[in-house]
Amino acid sequence: MFEELEQLLNEGINVNRHMYVPKALSLRADIQNYEDKYVVICDVPGLTKENISVNIENDILTIKAKLVPAEDNVKYLVRERAFGEVKRSWRLPNVDTTKVAATLNNGILTLTLPKLAEKAKKNIEIM
């Protein structure tokens, strides 16, 4: 066993130089927290709005995306691009879900999530 390992280390491992294992799909995002809103900026290169869904439920924002290959019946010499589905969720409390806005421009998804107005506090006098 050690001889085989030594041989591999000395001769190198024969790996197809055109082979690349792509990283898993991911949604990279920045979440900005302002006094009156959250702004979520998410990289979604190559996706259209038909392949993206956004949902807010119980203070949890979820973004799902699906990247599908252009053609299935193609033989590849090199295939480095990843395909599939990805989902990310974040807890964003106090969002006014009736006023959320979303835009998709040049592979950047931008969500503006206004916060609910804080309820006025009332001190109660004990008699």
Phi, psi and omega in degrees: 000315180294327179295319179295320178295317178298321179296317178298319181291322181286320184267344184086161180264128182282100179242135177303121184291347178268359183271133180220131178264110184290152174292156177297150176299144177211157174250110178271134185217152168245138176238116180262137183245108177255169181299323186249358183195165166251148172233123180251124178242119189231130176283123177223059185298137176081001182259150174252167182297336178292339182257012181232136172232143180233134183218142173234123179211129180053046179068014179248119174270128179235131175243127176242142179220147179229120178254116183252144178291151182294316182224141180265334186261048182239138173268129184257140169277317177224133176222103184252341184282139181268148178227157178139200181244148178218150181218138175228146178223145177220148176271119178232096184286155169069036180269135173277094187293345179280350185238016181288138178235143180226137175226150177232118183217120178052044176079012178241119175267124179240123178247132174247119185241095180297145177273150174293145177295137180293139178287140179294136178276145180229122175278135180253124181279132179270129182257000000 
